């Protein structure tokens, strides 16, 4: 038992799912013997379930709604027709009670050790101040505001300022080079751009002034540029507005400012797909859908307004780059009155001296109670021999979250053992899976269910998720396509610029009309637990920063001596992956050290150093279909050990003579692993 620990700090909060279940019994006369029955009700009586979430959380609306859900089949569904809401109204309803309990809104620290706390009133004042300045610059309802910011409090402030005006937020990580950023932001045509002049990551300061100038020049729609001076930029942007100053006003107009009421389906933000098969898809989610779905997600995460429960102060951290949907999910902790803890920097510190204790040290300093990260982070900690069992300063952590890729069972058991020896045998793992497409989870955790190492404990309330075989029949205990057979409020409103909805429907509803096909391989067990068996696309995910192969190819195939390339990200059983790039040089050239260096620099400049391949392989050619598409998934599966006959059909290939060469390469890779 931890020494000198106040007894009050040991009191675990009552599980949020239990509180909600008791409310259903008391207010709706509904009783559920187990979670499976509760989940079935939530997915079969869709209107009653989502109405209960509205009432349970007391969601604020300036007008009544006529119906909970109407229309269909998917995606032609309308939610809470007539309601007027705003994400920011829901966040700042907690100001008084949270501050009375001494609970800050944001705790933040960067890799260099500088930390800051923002009280709820300070967060509200700064976001109001920036909102008023954005309004003075001509930004209003429906206008897009783009940001090029790391995981810092200013990014949260800017998002809330934008949302409070009914403007549409879109965010890119400064990890990305200008080409990748512009592939995204050009589609949104933002009126304002908010950026940093530099970043510090992996022990290095990086100037971003030239990148910001290039982005602004390529976006003629931008009429106002706000820049946060970090000390890492080598020069000033003379005509830029000072972001820090725009957030700093303290006057009656700021105090009187109130977020605008907007329709339930008014766009809140634009997130981007990974760009696997072309330009990243600009996915639009609405205020109302994000609000109600995040509230349910927070129930599953067991996040609640701890000041209202008279328990320990909740401090929620999920390590994320700003380009990953988990950034949005972490900000969503504010909706439940929870303190969010942001870390800006590399999870392992400087590259020259990697230290996988970096995030744990951060968690200890700020008394984090809920700690989340990508699965690969935990695997890296295990492989690096990180010891948590003797660290009494981690005793406040009661929950561990994982996503991004499947968490290996032995890694989860390693983490549980570390905390058991620390004196926390009740440590709870909440493994989740969902994504950018829905800004939420389809599979998630339940603190009251048994642990399921290597799997996700349950399906999300309200998410009618099934695994379907090729015939479109649900299966249990078998791998199938992840589908959702009932509408979910945070499914996209549309793709920006896709006025007819053609691209939206083809992305999710082309295989089974009226049924959402997510793009994951899913296995559901008899006990309701789930496992994800990989993507059915070619997304690359490096420490939470997702990228599609199309963007990777665009970066490297500009080189004059590169004829063609193909990239595959091969996941391993440790939660990590190995990125391979096959390169076919222009005739007479070879893949020498100089070419590899230039390939890496092209990726570093255009995208991010995170996407530099682990291995380059010179190939006699790139396998393509008769229609000219690269065979990414077949090659990936070949390298994962699938039989060649199951993944490659020679009759559909334009250059089948190359198949034996790829088969031999995959066999050699398998031999090395065995």
C-alpha positions in Angstrom: 0.0 0.0 0.0 1.3 3.4 -0.9 2.7 5.2 2.1 1.4 8.6 3.3 -1.5 8.5 1.0 -4.7 10.3 2.1 -7.5 7.8 2.4 -9.8 10.0 0.4 -7.5 9.7 -2.6 -8.0 6.0 -2.5 -11.8 6.2 -3.0 -12.6 5.0 -6.5 -15.5 6.9 -8.1 -18.7 5.0 -8.7 -18.6 3.6 -12.2 -20.3 5.9 -14.6 -22.1 3.0 -16.3 -23.6 2.0 -13.0 -24.8 5.5 -12.3 -26.4 5.7 -15.8 -27.9 2.2 -15.3 -29.4 3.2 -12.0 -30.8 6.4 -13.6 -32.5 4.3 -16.3 -34.1 2.1 -13.6 -35.2 5.1 -11.6 -36.3 7.4 -14.4 -37.3 5.0 -17.2 -38.3 1.9 -15.3 -35.7 -0.1 -17.2 -33.7 -2.9 -15.6 -30.8 -4.8 -17.1 -29.3 -7.9 -15.5 -26.1 -7.6 -17.5 -24.3 -5.3 -20.0 -25.3 -7.5 -23.0 -29.0 -6.8 -22.4 -28.3 -3.1 -21.9 -26.4 -2.9 -25.2 -29.1 -4.8 -27.1 -31.7 -2.3 -25.8 -29.5 0.7 -26.8 -29.2 -0.6 -30.4 -32.8 -1.8 -30.9 -34.7 1.1 -29.3 -32.5 3.7 -30.9 -34.8 6.7 -30.2 -35.3 5.8 -26.5 -31.6 5.3 -25.9 -30.4 8.5 -27.4 -33.2 10.5 -25.8 -32.1 9.0 -22.5 -28.6 10.3 -23.1 -30.0 13.8 -23.8 -32.0 13.8 -20.6 -29.4 12.1 -18.4 -26.8 14.8 -19.3 -29.3 17.6 -19.4 -28.0 18.8 -22.8 -28.7 22.5 -23.3 -30.9 23.6 -26.3 -32.4 27.0 -26.9 -35.3 25.3 -28.7 -37.2 22.0 -28.3 -36.7 19.2 -30.8 -39.5 17.5 -32.7 -38.0 13.9 -32.9 -34.9 12.1 -31.8 -34.2 10.3 -35.1 -36.0 10.4 -38.4 -35.5 9.3 -42.0 -33.4 6.5 -43.4 -32.1 4.3 -44.6 -28.5 5.4 -43.7 -27.0 7.8 -44.4 -30.3 9.8 -44.9 -30.9 10.2 -41.2 -31.7 13.3 -39.2 -31.1 13.6 -35.4 -32.9 15.9 -32.8 -34.6 17.9 -35.5 -35.2 21.5 -34.2 -32.7 21.4 -31.4 -30.2 24.4 -31.1 -27.0 23.5 -29.3 -23.3 24.4 -29.1 -20.3 22.2 -28.0 -18.9 25.2 -26.1 -22.1 25.7 -24.1 -21.7 22.1 -22.9 -18.1 22.6 -21.9 -18.5 25.7 -19.8 -21.5 24.5 -17.9 -18.9 23.1 -15.5 -17.1 26.3 -14.7 -18.7 27.1 -11.3 -18.7 23.6 -9.7 -15.3 22.6 -11.0 -13.6 25.8 -9.8 -15.3 25.5 -6.4 -13.6 22.1 -6.1 -10.3 23.6 -7.2 -10.2 21.6 -10.3 -8.4 23.1 -13.4 -9.6 22.7 -16.9 -6.2 22.0 -18.5 -2.9 20.9 -17.2 -0.2 21.0 -19.9 3.5 20.3 -20.2 6.0 20.3 -23.1 9.1 18.2 -23.7 11.3 20.9 -22.3 9.6 20.7 -19.0 7.6 23.9 -19.0 4.1 23.4 -17.5 1.0 25.4 -17.1 -2.5 25.1 -15.6 -5.6 26.8 -17.0 -8.6 27.3 -14.8 -12.0 27.0 -16.3 -12.7 30.7 -16.2 -9.4 31.4 -17.8 -10.1 28.9 -20.6 -13.6 30.5 -21.1 -12.2 34.1 -21.1 -9.4 33.3 -23.6 -11.6 31.5 -26.0 -14.1 34.4 -25.8 -11.3 36.9 -26.4 -10.1 35.0 -29.5 -13.7 34.5 -30.8 -14.3 38.2 -30.7 -11.0 38.8 -32.6 -12.0 36.2 -35.2 -15.3 37.9 -35.6 -13.6 41.2 -36.1 -11.5 39.5 -38.9 -14.7 38.6 -40.7 -15.1 35.0 -39.4 -18.6 33.9 -38.9 -21.0 30.9 -39.0 -20.0 28.3 -41.5 -16.6 29.8 -42.3 -13.6 27.5 -41.9 -10.8 28.2 -39.5 -7.6 26.1 -40.1 -5.0 25.5 -37.5 -1.4 24.3 -37.7 -0.7 23.7 -34.0 0.8 21.1 -31.7 -0.9 19.6 -28.6 -0.8 22.8 -26.5 -3.5 24.7 -24.6 -3.7 27.3 -27.3 -5.1 24.6 -29.7 -7.9 23.9 -27.3 -8.6 27.6 -26.8 -8.7 28.2 -30.6 -11.0 25.3 -31.2 -13.5 26.5 -28.6 -13.3 30.0 -30.0 -14.0 28.8 -33.5 -16.9 26.5 -32.4 -18.5 29.2 -30.3 -19.0 31.3 -33.4 -20.5 28.4 -35.4 -17.3 28.5 -37.6 -15.9 25.1 -38.7 -12.6 24.0 -37.2 -9.9 22.0 -39.0 -6.5 21.1 -37.6 -3.2 19.7 -38.9 -0.2 18.7 -36.9 3.1 20.6 -37.4 4.7 17.2 -37.8 3.4 17.4 -41.4 5.2 19.1 -44.2 3.4 21.7 -46.3 2.3 19.4 -49.2 0.5 17.1 -46.8 -1.1 20.0 -45.0 -2.2 21.6 -48.2 -3.7 18.4 -49.5 -6.1 18.8 -46.5 -6.6 22.5 -46.1 -7.1 23.3 -49.8 -10.3 21.3 -49.7 -11.7 23.4 -46.8 -10.8 26.8 -48.2 -10.3 28.4 -44.7 -10.9 32.1 -44.1 -8.4 32.2 -41.1 -5.2 30.3 -40.3 -3.9 29.8 -36.8 -0.3 28.6 -36.6 2.9 28.3 -34.6 6.2 29.7 -35.8 8.1 26.6 -34.5 7.9 23.4 -32.6 10.2 21.3 -30.3 10.0 17.6 -30.8 12.4 14.7 -30.1 15.0 17.0 -28.5 15.1 19.4 -31.4 13.7 22.8 -32.1 12.3 23.2 -35.6 11.6 26.5 -37.3 8.1 26.5 -39.1 8.1 30.1 -40.4 8.8 29.2 -44.0 6.2 26.4 -43.9 3.5 28.7 -42.5 4.3 31.3 -45.1 4.1 28.6 -47.8 0.8 27.3 -46.5 -0.7 30.8 -46.4 0.5 31.6 -49.9 -1.1 28.4 -51.2 -4.4 29.2 -49.6 -5.8 32.4 -51.2 -9.0 32.0 -49.1 -7.1 33.0 -46.0 -7.7 36.6 -45.0 -6.3 36.5 -41.5 -3.2 34.7 -40.1 -2.7 34.3 -36.4 0.7 33.2 -35.2 1.9 32.0 -31.8 5.5 32.9 -31.2 7.2 30.0 -29.5 10.9 31.0 -29.5 11.6 28.2 -32.0 11.0 30.3 -35.1 14.0 32.0 -36.6 12.2 35.1 -37.9 8.9 37.0 -37.4 6.0 37.1 -39.8 5.5 40.8 -40.0 1.9 41.0 -41.0 0.6 38.2 -38.8 -1.8 38.8 -35.9 -0.4 37.9 -32.5 -2.3 34.8 -31.2 -1.3 35.3 -27.6 -2.5 38.8 -27.7 -5.8 37.9 -29.3 -6.5 35.5 -26.4 -5.5 38.0 -23.7 -8.4 40.5 -23.6 -10.1 41.1 -20.3 -13.0 43.4 -20.6 -16.8 43.6 -20.4 -17.3 42.5 -24.0 -15.3 39.3 -23.3 -17.2 38.6 -20.0 -20.5 39.1 -21.8 -19.7 36.9 -24.8 -21.8 33.8 -25.2 -21.5 31.0 -27.8 -24.0 31.0 -30.6 -26.8 28.5 -30.7 -26.6 26.4 -33.9 -28.7 23.6 -35.3 -27.9 20.1 -34.0 -26.4 19.1 -37.3 -24.4 22.3 -37.8 -20.8 21.4 -38.7 -18.3 21.4 -35.8 -15.1 20.3 -37.4 -13.5 18.7 -40.5 -11.3 15.7 -39.8 -9.3 13.9 -42.6 -9.0 10.3 -43.6 -5.5 9.0 -44.2 -5.4 9.6 -47.9 -4.9 5.9 -48.8 -6.4 6.1 -52.3 -6.0 9.7 -53.1 -6.6 13.0 -51.4 -7.5 12.7 -47.7 -11.3 12.7 -47.3 -12.6 15.8 -45.5 -15.0 14.3 -43.0 -17.5 16.7 -41.4 -19.0 16.0 -38.0 -21.7 18.1 -36.3 -22.0 19.8 -33.0 -24.9 17.7 -31.7 -23.7 14.3 -32.9 -20.3 14.9 -31.3 -21.8 16.1 -28.1 -24.2 13.1 -27.5 -21.7 10.5 -28.7 -18.9 11.9 -26.6 -21.1 11.8 -23.5 -21.7 8.1 -24.1 -18.0 7.6 -24.8 -17.1 9.3 -21.5 -19.5 7.0 -19.7 -17.6 4.1 -21.1 -14.3 5.6 -20.3 -15.6 6.1 -16.8 -15.0 9.8 -16.9 -17.3 12.1 -15.0 -17.5 15.3 -13.1 -15.6 14.0 -10.0 -16.5 17.2 -8.0 -20.1 16.1 -8.2 -19.3 12.6 -6.9 -17.1 13.8 -4.0 -14.3 11.6 -5.1 -10.7 12.0 -6.2 -10.0 14.7 -8.8 -10.1 13.2 -12.3 -7.2 14.0 -14.5 -7.4 12.6 -18.0 -4.5 12.2 -20.4 -4.3 10.6 -23.8 -1.1 11.0 -25.6 -1.8 12.2 -29.2 -0.6 14.3 -32.0 -3.1 17.0 -33.1 -3.7 15.4 -36.4 -5.2 12.3 -34.7 -8.8 11.9 -33.7 -7.7 11.1 -30.2 -6.8 14.8 -29.7 -10.5 15.5 -30.3 -11.4 12.7 -27.9 -9.1 14.1 -25.2 -10.7 17.6 -25.5 -14.0 15.8 -25.2 -13.1 15.1 -21.6 -14.0 18.7 -20.9 -17.7 17.9 -21.7 -17.8 15.8 -18.5 -16.1 18.4 -16.3 -12.8 16.5 -16.3 -9.3 18.0 -16.2 -7.5 17.2 -19.4 -3.7 16.8 -19.3 -1.8 17.6 -22.5 1.8 16.6 -23.3 3.5 18.3 -26.3 6.6 16.4 -27.4 8.0 12.9 -28.2 6.8 10.1 -26.0 10.3 8.9 -25.7 12.1 12.2 -25.3 15.2 13.0 -27.5 16.0 10.6 -30.3 19.7 10.5 -29.2 18.8 9.4 -25.7 15.4 7.7 -25.9 13.6 7.4 -22.6 10.3 5.6 -22.5 9.7 6.9 -19.0 9.0 10.4 -20.3 5.2 10.2 -20.4 5.1 8.3 -17.1 7.2 11.1 -15.5 4.7 13.6 -16.8 1.8 11.6 -15.4 3.4 11.4 -12.0 4.2 15.1 -11.8 0.6 16.0 -12.6 -1.2 13.2 -10.7 -2.9 11.8 -13.8 -5.7 9.4 -12.9 -6.6 8.2 -16.5 -3.6 7.4 -18.8 -4.1 6.6 -22.5 -1.7 6.1 -25.5 -1.3 4.1 -28.6 -0.8 0.4 -28.3 2.7 0.7 -29.7 3.7 3.0 -26.8 3.0 0.3 -24.2 4.9 -2.3 -26.3 7.9 0.1 -26.5 7.8 0.5 -22.8 7.9 -3.2 -22.3 10.7 -3.8 -24.7 12.7 -0.9 -23.2 12.5 -2.5 -19.8 10.6 0.4 -18.2 9.8 -0.4 -14.6 6.7 1.1 -13.1 6.3 -1.3 -10.1 8.5 0.7 -7.7 7.1 4.1 -8.7 4.8 5.2 -5.8 4.3 8.5 -7.7 2.1 6.6 -10.3 -0.4 5.4 -7.7 -3.0 7.9 -8.7 -3.5 6.1 -12.1 -6.6 4.0 -12.0 -7.2 3.4 -15.7 -5.1 2.7 -18.8 -6.3 3.3 -22.3 -5.1 1.9 -25.6 -6.0 2.4 -29.3 -4.4 2.9 -32.7 -3.7 -0.8 -33.2 -4.5 -4.0 -31.3 -2.8 -4.2 -27.9 -1.1 -7.6 -27.5 -2.3 -9.7 -24.6 1.1 -10.1 -23.1 1.8 -6.3 -23.2 -1.5 -5.7 -21.3 -0.6 -8.4 -18.8 2.9 -6.9 -18.4 1.3 -3.5 -17.6 -1.2 -5.0 -15.2 1.6 -6.9 -13.4 3.5 -3.6 -13.1 0.6 -1.9 -11.4 -0.3 -4.9 -9.3 3.2 -4.9 -7.8 2.8 -1.1 -7.3 -0.3 -1.9 -5.2 -3.0 -1.3 -7.8 -4.3 -4.8 -8.6 -7.5 -3.2 -9.7 -5.9 -1.3 -12.6 -8.4 -1.2 -15.5 -7.5 -1.4 -19.2 -9.9 0.4 -21.6 -9.0 -0.7 -25.1 -11.0 1.1 -27.7 -11.4 1.1 -31.5 -13.4 3.4 -33.7 -11.8 6.2 -35.7 -11.8 9.5 -37.5 -14.8 8.4 -39.5 -17.1 8.6 -36.5 -15.0 10.7 -34.1 -15.8 8.0 -31.5 -15.4 4.4 -30.6 -17.4 1.4 -31.9 -15.8 -1.0 -29.5 -14.7 0.1 -26.0 -14.4 -0.7 -22.3 -16.6 -1.3 -19.3 -15.0 -1.0 -15.9 -17.6 -3.5 -14.5 -16.7 -6.3 -17.0 -13.9 -8.9 -16.6 -10.5 -8.0 -18.1 -10.0 -9.3 -21.6 -6.2 -9.0 -22.4 -5.6 -8.6 -26.1 -9.3 -7.8 -26.8 -11.8 -5.0 -26.5 -14.3 -5.6 -23.6 -17.5 -4.7 -25.4 -19.4 -2.9 -28.1 -20.2 0.8 -27.5 -23.7 1.6 -26.3 -25.8 2.7 -29.2 -23.4 1.2 -31.7 -25.2 -1.7 -33.5 -21.9 -3.2 -34.6 -21.7 -6.7 -36.1 -19.1 -8.8 -37.9 -20.4 -9.9 -41.3 -19.1 -12.6 -43.6 -19.0 -12.3 -47.4 -22.6 -13.2 -47.7 -23.7 -10.3 -45.4 -24.6 -12.6 -42.4 -23.5 -11.8 -38.9 -21.0 -14.2 -37.4 -19.7 -14.9 -33.8 -16.3 -16.3 -33.1 -15.2 -15.7 -36.7 -13.5 -12.8 -38.4 -15.8 -10.6 -40.6 -16.2 -7.1 -41.9 -17.1 -4.6 -39.2 -20.5 -3.1 -40.0 -23.0 -0.9 -38.1 -26.6 -1.7 -38.9 -28.2 1.2 -37.1 -27.5 4.9 -37.4 -25.0 6.5 -35.0 -25.2 10.2 -34.3 -21.6 11.0 -35.0 -21.5 9.4 -38.3 -20.3 12.1 -40.8 -22.8 14.7 -41.9 -21.0 14.6 -45.3 -17.6 15.1 -46.9 -16.7 18.7 -47.5 -17.2 19.5 -51.2 -19.1 16.3 -51.8 -22.5 18.1 -52.4 -24.2 15.1 -53.9 -22.9 12.7 -51.2 -21.5 10.4 -53.9 -18.1 9.9 -52.3 -19.6 9.6 -48.8 -22.0 6.8 -49.9 -19.3 5.0 -51.9 -16.9 5.1 -48.9 -19.2 3.4 -46.4 -22.4 2.2 -48.0 -21.3 0.8 -51.4 -21.0 -2.9 -50.4 -24.2 -3.1 -48.4 -26.6 -0.2 -49.1 -28.0 1.2 -45.9 -25.3 -0.6 -43.8 -22.2 1.2 -42.6 -19.0 -0.8 -43.6 -16.2 0.5 -41.5 -13.1 -1.0 -43.1 -11.8 -3.2 -40.2 -11.8 -6.9 -39.8 -13.7 -7.7 -36.6 -14.1 -10.8 -34.5 -16.9 -10.8 -31.8 -16.7 -13.5 -29.2 -19.6 -15.2 -27.4 -19.0 -13.1 -24.3 -19.3 -9.9 -26.3 -15.6 -9.0 -26.3 -14.1 -8.1 -29.6 -10.8 -8.0 -31.5 -9.7 -6.1 -34.5 -7.7 -8.1 -37.0 -6.4 -5.3 -39.1 -7.6 -2.7 -41.6 -9.1 -3.6 -44.9 -7.3 -0.6 -46.4 -3.7 0.4 -46.4 -3.5 3.1 -43.7 -0.2 3.7 -42.1 -0.3 4.7 -38.4 2.8 5.8 -36.7 2.4 6.8 -33.0 -1.0 8.2 -33.6 -0.2 10.1 -36.9 -2.1 8.5 -39.7 -1.1 8.7 -43.3 -2.3 7.1 -46.5 0.1 5.6 -49.1 -1.0 8.0 -51.8 0.6 10.9 -49.9 3.8 8.8 -49.4 4.0 8.1 -53.1 3.4 11.7 -54.0 6.4 12.6 -51.8 8.9 10.1 -53.2 7.9 9.7 -56.8 8.8 13.3 -57.5 12.5 12.2 -57.4 13.7 12.0 -61.0 15.4 8.6 -60.7 12.5 6.8 -59.1 10.2 5.0 -61.5 7.7 3.5 -59.1 7.1 2.7 -55.4 4.9 0.6 -53.2 4.6 0.8 -49.4 3.2 -1.6 -46.9 3.0 -1.3 -43.1 3.4 -4.8 -41.6 2.0 -5.0 -38.0 3.7 -7.3 -35.6 2.4 -9.1 -32.6 3.9 -6.6 -30.2 1.6 -3.7 -31.2 4.2 -2.1 -33.5 4.8 -2.3 -37.2 7.5 -2.3 -39.8 7.1 0.0 -42.8 8.6 -1.4 -46.1 9.0 0.5 -49.3 9.6 -1.2 -52.6 11.4 1.1 -55.0 11.9 0.6 -58.7 14.6 3.0 -60.0 14.6 4.5 -63.4 16.3 2.2 -65.9 20.0 1.8 -65.3 19.9 3.3 -61.7 20.2 1.3 -58.5 18.8 1.8 -55.0 22.1 2.9 -53.4 22.7 4.7 -50.1 22.4 8.1 -51.8 18.9 7.3 -53.2 17.8 6.0 -49.8 18.9 9.3 -48.2 17.0 11.4 -50.7 13.9 9.2 -50.4 14.0 9.8 -46.6 14.5 13.5 -47.0 11.6 13.8 -49.4 9.3 12.1 -46.9 10.7 14.1 -44.0 10.1 17.4 -45.9 6.7 16.6 -47.4 5.1 14.5 -44.7 6.8 13.8 -41.4 10.0 11.9 -40.3 7.6 9.4 -38.7 6.9 8.0 -42.1 10.4 7.3 -43.2 10.4 3.5 -44.0 12.2 1.0 -41.8 13.5 -0.8 -44.9 13.9 0.1 -48.6 13.8 -2.8 -51.1 14.8 -2.5 -54.7 12.2 -4.1 -56.9 12.1 -5.1 -60.6 8.7 -3.5 -60.8 5.5 -2.8 -58.9 2.6 -5.1 -59.0 -0.5 -3.4 -60.4 -4.0 -4.5 -61.3 -5.2 -4.3 -64.9 -6.8 -1.0 -64.1 -3.4 0.3 -62.9 -3.9 0.2 -59.1 -1.0 -0.9 -56.9 -1.5 -4.2 -55.1 -0.9 -2.9 -51.5 -3.2 -5.1 -49.5 -2.3 -8.3 -51.3 1.4 -7.6 -50.8 0.8 -6.7 -47.2 -1.0 -9.9 -46.5 1.7 -11.9 -48.4 4.3 -10.5 -45.9 2.0 -11.3 -43.0 2.1 -15.0 -44.0 -1.0 -15.4 -46.0 -0.9 -18.1 -48.8 -0.2 -16.5 -52.2 -3.2 -18.3 -53.7 -5.5 -16.5 -51.2 -4.2 -13.0 -51.8 -3.2 -12.7 -55.5 -5.2 -13.5 -58.6 -2.8 -13.5 -61.6 -5.7 -13.0 -64.0 -6.3 -9.5 -62.5 -2.7 -8.4 -62.6 -1.1 -6.3 -65.4 2.4 -7.8 -64.7 2.0 -11.3 -63.3 5.6 -12.2 -64.1 6.6 -10.2 -61.0 4.6 -12.4 -58.6 7.3 -15.0 -58.0 9.8 -12.3 -57.0 7.4 -10.8 -54.4 6.5 -14.3 -53.1 10.3 -15.0 -52.6 10.8 -11.7 -50.7 7.8 -12.5 -48.4 9.1 -16.0 -47.8 12.6 -14.6 -46.8 10.9 -12.1 -44.5 8.9 -14.9 -42.8 12.1 -17.0 -42.4 13.8 -14.2 -40.6 10.9 -13.8 -38.2 10.8 -17.5 -37.3 
